[in-house]
């Protein structure tokens, strides 16, 4: 957590829940506290449901920790007007709280926006109980940092998805592979003309041409 590797921390915490015995370091309540907080920003909804929300080891303890249960349920249930005190949790959290809350906002913004191809900034601001100016500035920062794949239409006041779909990603990967293939073939052709093409390079040439033909058929 001190290095902000929250995914690794989450994995270690979850793996240790059933075998936790180091009470001399800190209480079990604190251990669950850290587990829940790191899981919120590291797990997808399905994993969060299975490993945290429905976990009996966590359920029996989480109610004793102020604000934590409400914080978890608010996020999981799409209730973004968080309970009083939600921003005060974590006095013992190793990472500075503003850094953690920025990660939380990334998660909740992504969770909210994934249901829409486009949505007005005003509607989103209302959902989160903040001003349009605040949400506009927030989204601009996250988009610039490539944490949200959206673009803002300032004129219409609309947020539109800019997420790369699987087909587009495959197309871009194919283009890159094709460029590499062409460059390699051109180099091997020059070597052949110079008479410096050894047997190993000749085999590579045949394989490259075969690959090129296969890609062309696709």
Number of C-alpha atoms within 10 A of each C-alpha: 14 10 8 14 12 22 15 12 19 22 15 12 19 18 11 13 16 9 8 11 12 10 11 7 9 10 12 16 16 18 19 21 23 19 22 25 20 26 22 22 21 21 18 12 14 10 12 19 13 10 17 21 19 11 13 11 13 20 14 9 15 21 13 12 13 14 18 20 19 18 23 21 14 16 18 17 8 13 16 18 15 18 13 10 12 18 13 10 16 17 9 11 16 13 16 13 16 10 10 19 14 13 17 18 16 17 19 19 19 15 16 14 18 13 9 11 12 16 16 15 23 17 13 20 16 13 14 16 13 13 13 17 11 11 19 18 10 15 21 16 13 17 15 12 10 10 15 20 17 21 17 20 12 10 6 9 15 17 22 18 17 14 13 10 8 9 9 11 11 12 11 12 12 13 12 11 14 16 12 12 15 14 12 14 18 13 11 19 15 12 15 15 9 9 9 11 16 11 9 8 14 15 11 15 20 12 12 17 14 12 14 16 11 10 12 9 7 5
